[in-house]
Amino acid sequence: MDVSQLLKAMTPEVFERISTAVETGKWPDGTLLTANQRDSAMQAVMLYQSRHNSNAQHMTVAAGGEIKFKSKAELKRDFSTQGTLGESPEIARFEHDDI
């Protein structure tokens, strides 16, 4: 399969499934990826991102094929605005006796 056929066949849903498989090392049914499958799937993810990733996250492939690097200030800004208004940025806080 050539690149144009691969990109035409890959829907956003297929991209998410392949991306999750690359991240976890498992297909959705729990079967482990072989080394060859992992390599091919990672290449497909990077190729898809290079054509469709207009809002690239840090260390992902952006549209145009360049790897997106964010500065420390950009990352701080992104992480500080992820919560909703009035929401504490902490995940959880426990007292010593609670644990």
Distance bins in CASP14 RR format, pairs under 12 A and 6 or more apart:
PFRMAT RR
TARGET T0000
AUTHOR 0000-0000-0000
RMODE 2
METHOD distances of the structure
MODEL  1
1 7 0 0 0 0 0 1 0 0 0 0 0
1 8 0 0 0 0 1 0 0 0 0 0 0
1 9 1 0 0 1 0 0 0 0 0 0 0
1 10 0 0 0 0 0 1 0 0 0 0 0
1 40 0 0 0 0 0 1 0 0 0 0 0
1 44 0 0 0 0 1 0 0 0 0 0 0
1 47 0 0 0 0 0 1 0 0 0 0 0
2 8 0 0 0 0 0 1 0 0 0 0 0
2 9 0 0 0 0 0 1 0 0 0 0 0
2 47 0 0 0 0 0 1 0 0 0 0 0
3 9 0 0 0 0 0 1 0 0 0 0 0
3 10 0 0 0 0 0 1 0 0 0 0 0
3 43 0 0 0 0 0 1 0 0 0 0 0
3 44 0 0 0 0 1 0 0 0 0 0 0
3 46 0 0 0 0 0 1 0 0 0 0 0
3 47 1 0 0 1 0 0 0 0 0 0 0
3 48 0 0 0 0 0 1 0 0 0 0 0
3 50 0 0 0 0 0 1 0 0 0 0 0
3 51 0 0 0 0 1 0 0 0 0 0 0
4 10 0 0 0 0 0 1 0 0 0 0 0
4 47 0 0 0 0 0 1 0 0 0 0 0
4 51 0 0 0 0 0 1 0 0 0 0 0
5 44 0 0 0 0 0 1 0 0 0 0 0
5 47 0 0 0 0 0 1 0 0 0 0 0
6 14 0 0 0 0 0 1 0 0 0 0 0
6 15 0 0 0 0 0 1 0 0 0 0 0
6 18 0 0 0 0 0 1 0 0 0 0 0
6 40 0 0 0 0 0 1 0 0 0 0 0
6 41 0 0 0 0 0 1 0 0 0 0 0
6 43 0 0 0 0 1 0 0 0 0 0 0
6 44 1 0 0 1 0 0 0 0 0 0 0
6 45 0 0 0 0 0 1 0 0 0 0 0
6 46 0 0 0 0 0 1 0 0 0 0 0
6 47 1 0 0 1 0 0 0 0 0 0 0
6 48 0 0 0 0 1 0 0 0 0 0 0
6 50 0 0 0 0 0 1 0 0 0 0 0
6 51 0 0 0 0 0 1 0 0 0 0 0
7 14 0 0 0 0 0 1 0 0 0 0 0
7 15 0 0 0 0 0 1 0 0 0 0 0
7 44 0 0 0 0 1 0 0 0 0 0 0
7 45 0 0 0 0 0 1 0 0 0 0 0
7 46 0 0 0 0 0 1 0 0 0 0 0
7 47 1 0 0 1 0 0 0 0 0 0 0
7 48 1 0 0 1 0 0 0 0 0 0 0
7 49 0 0 0 0 0 1 0 0 0 0 0
7 50 0 0 0 0 1 0 0 0 0 0 0
7 51 1 0 1 0 0 0 0 0 0 0 0
7 52 0 0 0 0 1 0 0 0 0 0 0
8 14 0 0 0 0 0 1 0 0 0 0 0
8 48 0 0 0 0 0 1 0 0 0 0 0
8 51 0 0 0 0 0 1 0 0 0 0 0
9 15 0 0 0 0 0 1 0 0 0 0 0
9 18 0 0 0 0 0 1 0 0 0 0 0
9 44 0 0 0 0 1 0 0 0 0 0 0
9 47 0 0 0 0 0 1 0 0 0 0 0
9 48 0 0 0 0 0 1 0 0 0 0 0
10 16 0 0 0 0 0 1 0 0 0 0 0
10 17 0 0 0 0 1 0 0 0 0 0 0
10 18 1 0 0 1 0 0 0 0 0 0 0
10 19 0 0 0 0 0 1 0 0 0 0 0
10 41 0 0 0 0 0 1 0 0 0 0 0
10 43 0 0 0 0 0 1 0 0 0 0 0
10 44 1 0 0 1 0 0 0 0 0 0 0
10 45 0 0 0 0 1 0 0 0 0 0 0
10 46 0 0 0 0 0 1 0 0 0 0 0
10 47 0 0 0 0 1 0 0 0 0 0 0
10 48 1 0 1 0 0 0 0 0 0 0 0
10 49 0 0 0 0 0 1 0 0 0 0 0
10 51 0 0 0 0 1 0 0 0 0 0 0
10 52 0 0 0 0 1 0 0 0 0 0 0
11 17 0 0 0 0 1 0 0 0 0 0 0
11 18 0 0 0 0 0 1 0 0 0 0 0
11 48 0 0 0 0 1 0 0 0 0 0 0
11 52 0 0 0 0 0 1 0 0 0 0 0
12 18 0 0 0 0 0 1 0 0 0 0 0
12 19 0 0 0 0 0 1 0 0 0 0 0
12 48 0 0 0 0 1 0 0 0 0 0 0
12 49 0 0 0 0 0 1 0 0 0 0 0
12 51 0 0 0 0 0 1 0 0 0 0 0
12 52 1 0 0 1 0 0 0 0 0 0 0
12 53 0 0 0 0 0 1 0 0 0 0 0
13 19 0 0 0 0 0 1 0 0 0 0 0
13 20 0 0 0 0 0 1 0 0 0 0 0
13 28 0 0 0 0 0 1 0 0 0 0 0
13 48 0 0 0 0 0 1 0 0 0 0 0
14 20 0 0 0 0 0 1 0 0 0 0 0
14 21 0 0 0 0 0 1 0 0 0 0 0
14 28 0 0 0 0 0 1 0 0 0 0 0
14 41 0 0 0 0 0 1 0 0 0 0 0
14 44 0 0 0 0 1 0 0 0 0 0 0
14 45 0 0 0 0 0 1 0 0 0 0 0
14 48 0 0 0 0 1 0 0 0 0 0 0
14 52 0 0 0 0 0 1 0 0 0 0 0
15 21 0 0 0 0 0 1 0 0 0 0 0
15 22 0 0 0 0 0 1 0 0 0 0 0
15 41 0 0 0 0 0 1 0 0 0 0 0
15 44 0 0 0 0 1 0 0 0 0 0 0
15 45 1 0 0 1 0 0 0 0 0 0 0
15 46 0 0 0 0 0 1 0 0 0 0 0
15 47 0 0 0 0 0 1 0 0 0 0 0
15 48 1 0 1 0 0 0 0 0 0 0 0
15 49 0 0 0 0 1 0 0 0 0 0 0
15 50 0 0 0 0 0 1 0 0 0 0 0
15 51 0 0 0 0 0 1 0 0 0 0 0
15 52 1 0 0 1 0 0 0 0 0 0 0
15 53 0 0 0 0 1 0 0 0 0 0 0
16 22 0 0 0 0 0 1 0 0 0 0 0
16 23 0 0 0 0 0 1 0 0 0 0 0
16 28 0 0 0 0 0 1 0 0 0 0 0
16 45 0 0 0 0 1 0 0 0 0 0 0
16 48 0 0 0 0 0 1 0 0 0 0 0
16 49 0 0 0 0 0 1 0 0 0 0 0
16 52 0 0 0 0 0 1 0 0 0 0 0
17 23 0 0 0 0 0 1 0 0 0 0 0
17 24 0 0 0 0 0 1 0 0 0 0 0
17 26 0 0 0 0 0 1 0 0 0 0 0
17 27 0 0 0 0 1 0 0 0 0 0 0
17 28 1 0 0 1 0 0 0 0 0 0 0
17 29 0 0 0 0 0 1 0 0 0 0 0
17 33 0 0 0 0 0 1 0 0 0 0 0
17 41 0 0 0 0 1 0 0 0 0 0 0
17 44 0 0 0 0 0 1 0 0 0 0 0
17 45 0 0 0 0 0 1 0 0 0 0 0
17 48 0 0 0 0 0 1 0 0 0 0 0
18 24 0 0 0 0 0 1 0 0 0 0 0
18 25 0 0 0 0 0 1 0 0 0 0 0
18 26 0 0 0 0 0 1 0 0 0 0 0
18 27 0 0 0 0 1 0 0 0 0 0 0
18 28 0 0 0 0 0 1 0 0 0 0 0
18 33 0 0 0 0 1 0 0 0 0 0 0
18 37 0 0 0 0 1 0 0 0 0 0 0
18 38 0 0 0 0 0 1 0 0 0 0 0
18 40 0 0 0 0 1 0 0 0 0 0 0
18 41 1 0 1 0 0 0 0 0 0 0 0
18 42 0 0 0 0 1 0 0 0 0 0 0
18 43 0 0 0 0 0 1 0 0 0 0 0
18 44 1 0 1 0 0 0 0 0 0 0 0
18 45 1 0 1 0 0 0 0 0 0 0 0
18 46 0 0 0 0 0 1 0 0 0 0 0
18 47 0 0 0 0 0 1 0 0 0 0 0
18 48 0 0 0 0 1 0 0 0 0 0 0
18 49 0 0 0 0 0 1 0 0 0 0 0
19 25 0 0 0 0 0 1 0 0 0 0 0
19 28 0 0 0 0 0 1 0 0 0 0 0
19 41 0 0 0 0 1 0 0 0 0 0 0
19 42 0 0 0 0 1 0 0 0 0 0 0
19 44 0 0 0 0 1 0 0 0 0 0 0
19 45 1 0 1 0 0 0 0 0 0 0 0
19 46 0 0 0 0 0 1 0 0 0 0 0
19 47 0 0 0 0 0 1 0 0 0 0 0
19 48 0 0 0 0 1 0 0 0 0 0 0
19 49 0 0 0 0 1 0 0 0 0 0 0
19 52 0 0 0 0 0 1 0 0 0 0 0
19 53 0 0 0 0 0 1 0 0 0 0 0
19 57 0 0 0 0 0 1 0 0 0 0 0
19 60 0 0 0 0 1 0 0 0 0 0 0
19 61 0 0 0 0 0 1 0 0 0 0 0
20 26 0 0 0 0 1 0 0 0 0 0 0
20 27 0 0 0 0 1 0 0 0 0 0 0
20 28 1 0 0 1 0 0 0 0 0 0 0
20 30 0 0 0 0 0 1 0 0 0 0 0
20 33 0 0 0 0 0 1 0 0 0 0 0
20 41 0 0 0 0 1 0 0 0 0 0 0
20 45 0 0 0 0 1 0 0 0 0 0 0
21 27 1 0 1 0 0 0 0 0 0 0 0
21 28 1 0 0 1 0 0 0 0 0 0 0
21 29 0 0 0 0 0 1 0 0 0 0 0
21 30 0 0 0 0 1 0 0 0 0 0 0
21 31 0 0 0 0 1 0 0 0 0 0 0
21 32 0 0 0 0 1 0 0 0 0 0 0
21 33 1 0 1 0 0 0 0 0 0 0 0
21 34 0 0 0 0 0 1 0 0 0 0 0
21 37 1 0 0 1 0 0 0 0 0 0 0
21 38 0 0 0 0 1 0 0 0 0 0 0
21 40 0 0 0 0 0 1 0 0 0 0 0
21 41 1 0 1 0 0 0 0 0 0 0 0
21 42 0 0 0 0 1 0 0 0 0 0 0
21 44 0 0 0 0 0 1 0 0 0 0 0
21 45 0 0 0 0 1 0 0 0 0 0 0
22 33 1 0 0 1 0 0 0 0 0 0 0
22 37 0 0 0 0 1 0 0 0 0 0 0
22 38 1 0 0 1 0 0 0 0 0 0 0
22 39 0 0 0 0 1 0 0 0 0 0 0
22 40 0 0 0 0 1 0 0 0 0 0 0
22 41 1 0 1 0 0 0 0 0 0 0 0
22 42 1 0 1 0 0 0 0 0 0 0 0
22 43 0 0 0 0 1 0 0 0 0 0 0
22 44 0 0 0 0 1 0 0 0 0 0 0
22 45 1 0 1 0 0 0 0 0 0 0 0
22 46 0 0 0 0 1 0 0 0 0 0 0
22 48 0 0 0 0 0 1 0 0 0 0 0
22 49 0 0 0 0 0 1 0 0 0 0 0
22 60 0 0 0 0 0 1 0 0 0 0 0
23 33 0 0 0 0 0 1 0 0 0 0 0
23 38 0 0 0 0 0 1 0 0 0 0 0
23 41 0 0 0 0 0 1 0 0 0 0 0
23 42 0 0 0 0 1 0 0 0 0 0 0
23 45 0 0 0 0 1 0 0 0 0 0 0
23 60 0 0 0 0 0 1 0 0 0 0 0
24 30 0 0 0 0 1 0 0 0 0 0 0
24 31 0 0 0 0 0 1 0 0 0 0 0
24 32 0 0 0 0 1 0 0 0 0 0 0
24 33 0 0 0 0 1 0 0 0 0 0 0
24 38 0 0 0 0 0 1 0 0 0 0 0
24 41 0 0 0 0 0 1 0 0 0 0 0
25 31 0 0 0 0 1 0 0 0 0 0 0
25 32 1 0 0 1 0 0 0 0 0 0 0
25 33 1 0 1 0 0 0 0 0 0 0 0
25 34 0 0 0 0 1 0 0 0 0 0 0
25 35 0 0 0 0 0 1 0 0 0 0 0
25 37 0 0 0 0 1 0 0 0 0 0 0
25 38 1 0 0 1 0 0 0 0 0 0 0
25 39 0 0 0 0 0 1 0 0 0 0 0
25 41 0 0 0 0 1 0 0 0 0 0 0
25 42 0 0 0 0 0 1 0 0 0 0 0
26 32 1 0 1 0 0 0 0 0 0 0 0
26 33 1 0 0 1 0 0 0 0 0 0 0
26 34 0 0 0 0 0 1 0 0 0 0 0
26 37 0 0 0 0 0 1 0 0 0 0 0
26 38 0 0 0 0 0 1 0 0 0 0 0
26 41 0 0 0 0 0 1 0 0 0 0 0
27 33 1 0 0 1 0 0 0 0 0 0 0
27 34 0 0 0 0 0 1 0 0 0 0 0
27 37 0 0 0 0 1 0 0 0 0 0 0
27 38 0 0 0 0 0 1 0 0 0 0 0
27 41 0 0 0 0 1 0 0 0 0 0 0
31 37 0 0 0 0 1 0 0 0 0 0 0
32 38 0 0 0 0 1 0 0 0 0 0 0
33 39 0 0 0 0 1 0 0 0 0 0 0
33 40 0 0 0 0 1 0 0 0 0 0 0
33 41 1 0 0 1 0 0 0 0 0 0 0
33 42 0 0 0 0 1 0 0 0 0 0 0
34 40 0 0 0 0 1 0 0 0 0 0 0
34 41 0 0 0 0 0 1 0 0 0 0 0
35 41 0 0 0 0 0 1 0 0 0 0 0
35 42 0 0 0 0 0 1 0 0 0 0 0
36 42 0 0 0 0 0 1 0 0 0 0 0
36 43 0 0 0 0 0 1 0 0 0 0 0
37 43 0 0 0 0 0 1 0 0 0 0 0
37 44 0 0 0 0 0 1 0 0 0 0 0
38 44 0 0 0 0 0 1 0 0 0 0 0
38 45 0 0 0 0 0 1 0 0 0 0 0
39 45 0 0 0 0 0 1 0 0 0 0 0
39 46 0 0 0 0 0 1 0 0 0 0 0
40 46 0 0 0 0 0 1 0 0 0 0 0
40 47 0 0 0 0 0 1 0 0 0 0 0
41 47 0 0 0 0 0 1 0 0 0 0 0
41 48 0 0 0 0 0 1 0 0 0 0 0
42 48 0 0 0 0 0 1 0 0 0 0 0
42 49 0 0 0 0 0 1 0 0 0 0 0
42 61 0 0 0 0 0 1 0 0 0 0 0
43 49 0 0 0 0 0 1 0 0 0 0 0
43 50 0 0 0 0 0 1 0 0 0 0 0
43 61 0 0 0 0 0 1 0 0 0 0 0
44 50 0 0 0 0 0 1 0 0 0 0 0
44 51 0 0 0 0 0 1 0 0 0 0 0
44 61 0 0 0 0 0 1 0 0 0 0 0
45 51 0 0 0 0 0 1 0 0 0 0 0
45 52 0 0 0 0 0 1 0 0 0 0 0
45 53 0 0 0 0 1 0 0 0 0 0 0
45 60 0 0 0 0 1 0 0 0 0 0 0
45 61 0 0 0 0 1 0 0 0 0 0 0
46 52 0 0 0 0 0 1 0 0 0 0 0
46 53 0 0 0 0 1 0 0 0 0 0 0
46 56 0 0 0 0 0 1 0 0 0 0 0
46 59 0 0 0 0 0 1 0 0 0 0 0
46 60 0 0 0 0 1 0 0 0 0 0 0
46 61 1 0 1 0 0 0 0 0 0 0 0
46 62 0 0 0 0 0 1 0 0 0 0 0
46 64 0 0 0 0 0 1 0 0 0 0 0
46 65 0 0 0 0 1 0 0 0 0 0 0
46 66 0 0 0 0 0 1 0 0 0 0 0
46 67 0 0 0 0 1 0 0 0 0 0 0
47 53 0 0 0 0 0 1 0 0 0 0 0
47 61 0 0 0 0 1 0 0 0 0 0 0
47 63 0 0 0 0 0 1 0 0 0 0 0
47 64 0 0 0 0 0 1 0 0 0 0 0
47 65 0 0 0 0 1 0 0 0 0 0 0
48 60 0 0 0 0 0 1 0 0 0 0 0
48 61 0 0 0 0 1 0 0 0 0 0 0
48 63 0 0 0 0 0 1 0 0 0 0 0
48 64 0 0 0 0 0 1 0 0 0 0 0
48 65 0 0 0 0 0 1 0 0 0 0 0
49 55 0 0 0 0 0 1 0 0 0 0 0
49 56 1 0 0 1 0 0 0 0 0 0 0
49 57 0 0 0 0 1 0 0 0 0 0 0
49 59 0 0 0 0 0 1 0 0 0 0 0
49 60 1 0 1 0 0 0 0 0 0 0 0
49 61 1 1 0 0 0 0 0 0 0 0 0
49 62 1 0 0 1 0 0 0 0 0 0 0
49 63 1 0 0 1 0 0 0 0 0 0 0
49 64 0 0 0 0 1 0 0 0 0 0 0
49 65 1 0 0 1 0 0 0 0 0 0 0
49 66 0 0 0 0 0 1 0 0 0 0 0
49 67 0 0 0 0 1 0 0 0 0 0 0
49 68 0 0 0 0 1 0 0 0 0 0 0
50 56 0 0 0 0 1 0 0 0 0 0 0
50 60 0 0 0 0 1 0 0 0 0 0 0
50 61 1 0 1 0 0 0 0 0 0 0 0
50 62 1 0 0 1 0 0 0 0 0 0 0
50 63 1 0 0 1 0 0 0 0 0 0 0
50 64 1 0 1 0 0 0 0 0 0 0 0
50 65 1 1 0 0 0 0 0 0 0 0 0
50 66 0 0 0 0 1 0 0 0 0 0 0
50 67 0 0 0 0 1 0 0 0 0 0 0
50 68 0 0 0 0 0 1 0 0 0 0 0
51 61 0 0 0 0 1 0 0 0 0 0 0
51 62 0 0 0 0 0 1 0 0 0 0 0
51 63 1 0 0 1 0 0 0 0 0 0 0
51 64 1 0 0 1 0 0 0 0 0 0 0
51 65 0 0 0 0 1 0 0 0 0 0 0
52 60 0 0 0 0 0 1 0 0 0 0 0
52 61 0 0 0 0 1 0 0 0 0 0 0
52 62 0 0 0 0 0 1 0 0 0 0 0
52 63 1 0 0 1 0 0 0 0 0 0 0
52 64 0 0 0 0 0 1 0 0 0 0 0
52 65 0 0 0 0 0 1 0 0 0 0 0
53 59 0 0 0 0 0 1 0 0 0 0 0
53 60 1 0 0 1 0 0 0 0 0 0 0
53 61 1 0 0 1 0 0 0 0 0 0 0
53 62 1 0 1 0 0 0 0 0 0 0 0
53 63 1 0 1 0 0 0 0 0 0 0 0
53 64 0 0 0 0 1 0 0 0 0 0 0
53 65 0 0 0 0 1 0 0 0 0 0 0
53 66 0 0 0 0 0 1 0 0 0 0 0
53 67 0 0 0 0 0 1 0 0 0 0 0
53 68 0 0 0 0 1 0 0 0 0 0 0
54 60 0 0 0 0 0 1 0 0 0 0 0
54 61 0 0 0 0 0 1 0 0 0 0 0
54 62 1 0 0 1 0 0 0 0 0 0 0
54 63 1 0 1 0 0 0 0 0 0 0 0
54 64 0 0 0 0 1 0 0 0 0 0 0
54 65 0 0 0 0 0 1 0 0 0 0 0
54 68 0 0 0 0 0 1 0 0 0 0 0
55 62 0 0 0 0 1 0 0 0 0 0 0
55 63 0 0 0 0 1 0 0 0 0 0 0
55 68 0 0 0 0 1 0 0 0 0 0 0
55 78 0 0 0 0 0 1 0 0 0 0 0
56 62 1 1 0 0 0 0 0 0 0 0 0
56 63 1 0 0 1 0 0 0 0 0 0 0
56 64 0 0 0 0 1 0 0 0 0 0 0
56 65 0 0 0 0 1 0 0 0 0 0 0
56 66 0 0 0 0 1 0 0 0 0 0 0
56 67 0 0 0 0 1 0 0 0 0 0 0
56 68 1 1 0 0 0 0 0 0 0 0 0
56 69 0 0 0 0 1 0 0 0 0 0 0
56 70 0 0 0 0 1 0 0 0 0 0 0
56 74 0 0 0 0 0 1 0 0 0 0 0
56 78 0 0 0 0 0 1 0 0 0 0 0
57 67 0 0 0 0 0 1 0 0 0 0 0
57 68 1 0 0 1 0 0 0 0 0 0 0
57 69 0 0 0 0 0 1 0 0 0 0 0
57 70 0 0 0 0 1 0 0 0 0 0 0
57 74 0 0 0 0 0 1 0 0 0 0 0
57 75 0 0 0 0 1 0 0 0 0 0 0
57 78 0 0 0 0 1 0 0 0 0 0 0
57 79 0 0 0 0 0 1 0 0 0 0 0
57 82 0 0 0 0 0 1 0 0 0 0 0
58 67 0 0 0 0 1 0 0 0 0 0 0
58 68 1 0 0 1 0 0 0 0 0 0 0
58 69 1 0 0 1 0 0 0 0 0 0 0
58 70 1 0 1 0 0 0 0 0 0 0 0
58 71 0 0 0 0 1 0 0 0 0 0 0
58 72 0 0 0 0 0 1 0 0 0 0 0
58 74 1 0 0 1 0 0 0 0 0 0 0
58 75 1 0 0 1 0 0 0 0 0 0 0
58 76 0 0 0 0 0 1 0 0 0 0 0
58 77 0 0 0 0 0 1 0 0 0 0 0
58 78 1 0 0 1 0 0 0 0 0 0 0
58 79 0 0 0 0 0 1 0 0 0 0 0
59 66 0 0 0 0 0 1 0 0 0 0 0
59 67 1 0 0 1 0 0 0 0 0 0 0
59 68 1 0 0 1 0 0 0 0 0 0 0
59 69 1 0 0 1 0 0 0 0 0 0 0
59 70 0 0 0 0 1 0 0 0 0 0 0
59 75 0 0 0 0 0 1 0 0 0 0 0
60 66 0 0 0 0 0 1 0 0 0 0 0
60 67 1 0 0 1 0 0 0 0 0 0 0
60 68 1 0 1 0 0 0 0 0 0 0 0
60 69 0 0 0 0 1 0 0 0 0 0 0
60 70 0 0 0 0 0 1 0 0 0 0 0
61 67 1 0 1 0 0 0 0 0 0 0 0
61 68 1 0 0 1 0 0 0 0 0 0 0
61 69 0 0 0 0 0 1 0 0 0 0 0
62 68 1 0 1 0 0 0 0 0 0 0 0
62 69 0 0 0 0 1 0 0 0 0 0 0
62 70 0 0 0 0 0 1 0 0 0 0 0
68 74 0 0 0 0 1 0 0 0 0 0 0
68 75 0 0 0 0 0 1 0 0 0 0 0
68 78 0 0 0 0 0 1 0 0 0 0 0
69 75 0 0 0 0 1 0 0 0 0 0 0
70 76 0 0 0 0 1 0 0 0 0 0 0
70 77 0 0 0 0 1 0 0 0 0 0 0
70 78 1 0 0 1 0 0 0 0 0 0 0
70 79 0 0 0 0 0 1 0 0 0 0 0
71 77 0 0 0 0 1 0 0 0 0 0 0
71 78 0 0 0 0 0 1 0 0 0 0 0
72 78 0 0 0 0 0 1 0 0 0 0 0
72 79 0 0 0 0 0 1 0 0 0 0 0
73 79 0 0 0 0 0 1 0 0 0 0 0
73 80 0 0 0 0 0 1 0 0 0 0 0
74 80 0 0 0 0 0 1 0 0 0 0 0
74 81 0 0 0 0 0 1 0 0 0 0 0
75 81 0 0 0 0 0 1 0 0 0 0 0
75 82 0 0 0 0 0 1 0 0 0 0 0
76 82 0 0 0 0 0 1 0 0 0 0 0
76 89 0 0 0 0 0 1 0 0 0 0 0
79 89 0 0 0 0 1 0 0 0 0 0 0
80 87 0 0 0 0 0 1 0 0 0 0 0
80 89 1 0 0 1 0 0 0 0 0 0 0
81 87 0 0 0 0 0 1 0 0 0 0 0
81 89 0 0 0 0 0 1 0 0 0 0 0
82 89 0 0 0 0 1 0 0 0 0 0 0
82 91 0 0 0 0 0 1 0 0 0 0 0
83 89 1 0 0 1 0 0 0 0 0 0 0
83 90 0 0 0 0 0 1 0 0 0 0 0
83 91 0 0 0 0 0 1 0 0 0 0 0
92 98 0 0 0 0 1 0 0 0 0 0 0
92 99 0 0 0 0 0 1 0 0 0 0 0
93 99 0 0 0 0 0 1 0 0 0 0 0
END
